[in-house]
């Protein structure tokens, strides 16, 4: 058994199943690309965005390793720095995970 595979009996859902918090199979989450200008940023806890130039350089070199998370209406749930760095890079679209059930 590969090291990343769950051990039998340890929540194994089979090769295609995805177990989510409410115990259902399937997923309330989808991934796609979204226009950067369609992402709405609401009130945020973080006031200091940190070194966006370094993040933008990393994203330019490696791509976006972890998509931002948005609600179906485009409200940003996580990833404000990644969105800001994408804007610095002039990206028109960004990979997003759309979380439909909160």
Buried (B, 14 or more C-beta within 10 A) or exposed (E): EEEEEEEEEEEEEEEEEEBBEEEEEEBBEEEEEBEBEEBEEEEEEEEEEEEBEEBBBEBEEEEBEEBBBBBEEBEBBBBBBBBBBBBBBEBEEBBBBBBEEE
